[in-house]
Amino acid sequence: MKKRDPIFDVSASSHSTGQGGALGADALFRAHAGFVASFLRRIGIASADVDDLVQEVFLVAHRKGGFVPGSGHPKSWLAAIALRVASTSRRSQRRRREDADTELEAMHSPNADATRVLEGRAALRRVQQALDTLTLDDRATFVLFELEGQSCDAIATAFEIPIGTTYSRLHNARKRFIEAHARLEREDSAVVRLRTART
Amino acid sequence: MHEGPRRLVDDPAVSSSLRDDLARAGEEHRAYAAAYDAASKGAGLQAALMSQGGGAAGMGLLAKVALGVTAAAVFMFAGAALHARLQGRSEPARSGAVNAPAAAPAPVGPVATPSAQRPQDIVRHAPDAPDAPPVQAPATPPRAAQHDDTPHEVRQLARIRAYLQSGDATRALELAERGQRELGESALWQEREALAVLALFELDRAEQAEQRSAVLLARFPSSPFRAELEHRLRRAHEQ
């Protein structure tokens, strides 16, 4: 079977998917731009930079000829591109602490219960700070597996790495994440105790 | 069937507070994705990729700027990465390499790599090129690649592809050759040339297509377009 040549195969529409054909950039964008944006934030891109990098990801996806059904999961495939784009971007170092707060406000309505918002905000901050202790590769694997529910097989296929490497990354990521999360919880508890003592 | 590891959020051995936090993060992750306004934010991308005729005339200024910046970043990075890879394969090297991270990952897609050689030179030296007649080369000397051209090149390539997809190979060829004349040794020379060759095949000008294809592949032996070009050549010979 002839291997489909990326980008050059003009027989495949760049904006649709035929039977067995590639899913083009704009169809991919409509279906998965939100996922890519959320993934980029979770691996450390500042919210202000997400839109630009999302565009970069889909330009690269277009240059690759779009997603070819049967070659894994489109989300994993896009995540692999996003990881490469992010890894070359200095923006990945620029994530701001206040991002976690704005993220939460997007999640809850203005009328949401204040306590729940505060709890949610603390939870997201702990998760993000724990994620920030991981290497970019481990972080991407963790986000795809733990938050996105992708299988290790799909991740390995998309990242073109052996399944054993995927398990290893996930193992390392979990170990560090759990340690960091426990530390952050202890810190939060200490702050709460201090505030309680003052009042 | 092999069962993979259990997610932390489903693992009772993990602390409930961690599972709660992860559940909230997962909920937020999905909510953000669902709320992302792909329809409006994709306008710039769509205009660039799908532009026909009027090109990106319908794009807003911000979209144009964003596209320009992002496309330039993508192509600069990918070009630099491929350049590094090609150097290790003794392919023609480009002059004036783009700065790139020391540990730049492999390019994620086929990328044209500008060469220090001009197409005319290649015609004379390419081992696969026929002795005569000479392969058509740009009428005017190509100017040096400019990174500012990249967004324009992206849009132009999208138009060439659109013409090919719509069956208008004549206009596709005209536009590709105009690009070669105007942009010369630019970042996407190889892709433009490959599309020109494809247009020639579509116009049943197989002999010219074969000549230019030979030049292209002599210049870039590991071109990502090799498989497609060779496939089209075989088809042309069969007919």
Contacts between the chains, C-beta under 8 A, distances in Angstrom:
chain1	res1	chain2	res2	distance
A	2	B	227	7.3
A	2	B	231	6.3
A	3	B	227	6.1
A	5	B	110	7.7
A	5	B	224	6.7
A	5	B	225	6.5
A	5	B	227	5.1
A	5	B	228	4.1
A	6	B	109	5.7
A	6	B	110	5.5
A	6	B	224	6.4
A	7	B	109	6.3
A	7	B	110	5.5
A	7	B	191	7.3
A	7	B	224	7.6
A	8	B	110	7.1
A	8	B	191	7.9
A	8	B	194	6.1
A	8	B	195	7.9
A	8	B	198	7.5
A	8	B	224	7.3
A	8	B	225	5.2
A	8	B	228	4.7
A	9	B	228	6.7
A	10	B	161	5.4
A	10	B	164	4.6
A	10	B	165	5.6
A	10	B	195	7.7
A	10	B	198	6.8
A	13	B	165	6.7
A	14	B	49	5.9
A	14	B	50	6.7
A	14	B	158	7.9
A	14	B	161	6.9
A	14	B	165	7.8
A	15	B	46	7.7
A	15	B	49	7.6
A	15	B	50	5.9
A	25	B	45	6.9
A	25	B	49	5.4
A	26	B	42	6.5
A	26	B	45	6.9
A	26	B	46	4.9
A	26	B	49	6.4
A	26	B	50	6.6
A	29	B	38	5.9
A	29	B	42	4.5
A	29	B	45	6.0
A	29	B	46	7.4
A	30	B	38	5.3
A	30	B	39	7.4
A	30	B	42	6.6
A	33	B	36	5.8
A	33	B	38	4.0
A	33	B	41	6.6
A	33	B	42	6.2
A	34	B	32	7.1
A	34	B	33	3.5
A	34	B	34	6.1
A	34	B	35	7.2
A	34	B	36	3.3
A	34	B	38	6.1
A	35	B	33	4.8
A	37	B	32	6.9
A	37	B	33	6.8
A	37	B	36	4.9
A	38	B	29	5.1
A	38	B	30	7.6
A	38	B	32	4.5
A	38	B	33	4.3
A	38	B	36	7.2
A	41	B	32	7.0
A	42	B	25	7.9
A	42	B	29	6.4
A	51	B	41	5.9
A	51	B	66	7.3
A	52	B	66	6.0
A	52	B	69	6.9
A	52	B	70	5.5
A	53	B	70	7.7
A	54	B	41	7.1
A	55	B	44	6.7
A	55	B	45	5.5
A	55	B	66	6.1
A	55	B	67	6.7
A	55	B	70	4.6
A	56	B	70	4.5
A	56	B	73	6.2
A	56	B	74	5.2
A	58	B	42	7.8
A	58	B	45	5.5
A	59	B	45	7.0
A	59	B	48	7.8
A	59	B	49	8.0
A	59	B	70	6.3
A	59	B	71	5.8
A	59	B	74	5.2
A	59	B	154	7.5
A	60	B	74	5.7
A	60	B	78	7.5
A	60	B	108	5.2
A	60	B	109	5.8
A	62	B	49	5.6
A	63	B	74	7.7
A	63	B	78	7.7
A	63	B	108	7.6
A	63	B	109	3.7
A	63	B	110	6.8
A	63	B	111	7.3
A	64	B	108	6.2
A	64	B	109	4.1
A	64	B	110	7.9
A	65	B	109	7.6
A	80	B	108	8.0
A	81	B	108	5.6
A	84	B	105	5.2
A	84	B	108	5.5
A	85	B	74	7.5
A	87	B	105	6.5
A	88	B	77	5.2
A	88	B	100	7.9
A	88	B	101	5.8
A	88	B	104	6.5
A	88	B	105	7.4
A	89	B	73	7.8
A	103	B	28	6.0
A	103	B	32	6.6
A	104	B	28	6.8
A	106	B	28	7.8
A	106	B	31	7.0
A	106	B	32	6.1
A	106	B	35	6.3
A	107	B	27	7.1
A	107	B	28	4.7
A	107	B	31	4.9
A	107	B	32	7.3
A	120	B	24	5.5
A	120	B	28	7.7
A	123	B	20	6.7
A	123	B	21	4.2
A	123	B	24	4.4
A	123	B	25	6.9
A	124	B	21	7.8
A	124	B	24	6.4
A	124	B	25	5.9
A	124	B	28	6.1
A	126	B	21	5.5
A	127	B	21	5.2
A	127	B	22	6.5
A	127	B	24	7.5
A	127	B	25	4.1
A	128	B	25	7.8
A	143	B	29	7.8
A	145	B	5	7.9
A	145	B	7	6.8
A	146	B	7	5.7
A	146	B	8	5.7
A	146	B	9	6.8
A	146	B	22	6.1
A	146	B	26	7.5
A	147	B	22	7.3
A	147	B	25	6.0
A	147	B	26	4.7
A	147	B	29	4.8
A	148	B	29	7.2
A	149	B	7	7.0
A	151	B	4	5.6
A	152	B	4	4.7
A	152	B	5	7.0
A	153	B	4	7.2
A	167	B	5	7.3
A	170	B	5	6.7
A	174	B	8	6.6
A	178	B	8	7.9
A	178	B	14	7.2
A	178	B	18	6.6
A	181	B	18	5.3
A	181	B	21	6.8
A	182	B	15	7.6
A	182	B	18	7.8
A	185	B	17	6.1
A	185	B	18	8.0
